[in-house]
Amino acid sequence: MEFKPKIVSFLCNWCSYTGADLAGTSRMKYASNIRVVRVMCSGRVDPTFVLKSFREGADGVLICGCHPGDCHYHEGNYKCLRRYHFLKKYIAQMGLNPDRLKLAWISASEGKEFAQLADEMTETIKNLGPCKVKEEMEIFD
């Protein structure tokens, strides 16, 4: 049976979500295993959201925000970038491959880029295989 990764994607309302919507309304073909969580700003993605996603069974997490300098909330994407670097180090220390977490800047007009990103992320996670965090955490429940 082919492994179909579960990827949780946090998309900012003003740019990335609209870019993903453009990909859908333009009927672009891309991997269907992306599960979207719409947030007002990528800066509002708390590190615990990412960690909980892995604990609840996500094989990968994708965070998308406005391009630097274009944030609706001025500096939210810079806050997201700082948290992203922290999370990459943290999940590596936990024993997870840091490639399971990705950050990308997608504007409202970049539907094609979002579709390519979804395909690339899916391929990366397929190559890594299933994430075992949920199974390992069940030992403690």
Secondary structure as UniProt FT lines:
FT   STRAND          7..12
FT   TURN            13..15
FT   HELIX           16..25
FT   TURN            26..27
FT   STRAND          34..39
FT   HELIX           42..44
FT   HELIX           47..55
FT   TURN            56..57
FT   STRAND          60..65
FT   TURN            68..69
FT   TURN            72..73
FT   HELIX           76..93
FT   TURN            94..95
FT   HELIX           98..100
FT   STRAND          101..105
FT   TURN            108..109
FT   HELIX           111..128
FT   HELIX           133..137
FT   TURN            138..140
//
